[in-house]
Amino acid sequence: MGRMVTFLMSVYTMSQTPNTAIAVIGIDIGKNSFHVVGHDARGAIVLRQKWPRGQVEARLANLPRCLIGIGGQICPTL
């Protein structure tokens, strides 16, 4: 787990070149924010950002059509 946290926390933003097409986006759902990583067709990371919950819909609407994978930890409370 420490390695994944280090990966997500190391860099929040990465510049995206205009000619780079995002083929796959991975979203890690958090309580207040989402960690987003975009990969091109070769698997290279072209986008790495932390988005506030309220901005996810608008930001995804501005990205090209791609495959999106969503993950998060489910902690049921009674």
C-alpha positions in Angstrom: 0.0 0.0 0.0 2.8 2.4 0.8 4.1 2.2 -2.8 0.6 3.1 -4.2 0.3 6.1 -1.9 3.8 7.2 -2.8 2.8 6.9 -6.5 -0.3 8.9 -6.1 1.1 11.5 -3.8 4.4 12.1 -5.6 3.1 14.3 -8.4 -0.3 15.7 -8.8 0.0 17.4 -12.1 1.8 16.5 -15.3 1.7 18.7 -18.4 -0.2 17.3 -21.3 1.0 18.0 -24.7 -1.8 18.9 -27.2 -0.8 16.1 -29.6 -1.0 13.4 -27.0 -4.3 11.4 -27.1 -5.5 9.9 -23.8 -6.6 6.3 -24.4 -7.2 5.2 -20.8 -8.0 7.1 -17.6 -7.8 5.5 -14.2 -9.7 7.3 -11.4 -9.1 6.5 -7.7 -12.1 7.8 -5.8 -11.5 9.5 -2.5 -13.8 11.1 0.0 -13.1 14.7 -1.1 -11.0 14.3 -4.2 -10.2 12.0 -7.1 -6.7 11.0 -8.3 -6.7 10.8 -12.1 -4.0 9.1 -14.3 -4.3 9.2 -18.1 -2.3 6.9 -20.4 -1.8 7.1 -24.1 -2.1 4.1 -26.5 1.5 3.0 -25.7 0.8 3.1 -21.9 2.9 6.2 -21.1 1.5 8.5 -18.5 0.3 11.7 -20.1 -2.0 13.1 -17.3 -1.6 12.9 -13.6 -3.8 15.2 -11.4 -5.8 15.4 -8.3 -9.3 16.7 -8.9 -11.8 18.1 -6.3 -15.0 16.1 -6.3 -17.0 19.0 -7.7 -14.9 19.4 -10.8 -14.8 15.8 -12.1 -17.8 16.0 -14.4 -16.7 19.2 -16.1 -13.1 18.0 -16.5 -14.1 14.6 -18.0 -16.5 16.4 -20.4 -13.5 18.3 -21.8 -11.4 15.2 -22.4 -11.5 13.1 -25.6 -13.5 9.9 -25.6 -11.5 7.1 -23.9 -11.8 4.0 -21.6 -12.3 4.9 -17.9 -11.5 2.6 -15.0 -12.7 3.6 -11.5 -11.5 2.2 -8.2 -12.0 3.0 -4.6 -12.2 1.4 -1.2 -15.6 0.6 0.0 -16.1 1.0 3.8 -19.7 0.4 4.7 -20.9 2.1 7.9 -24.0 1.1 9.8 
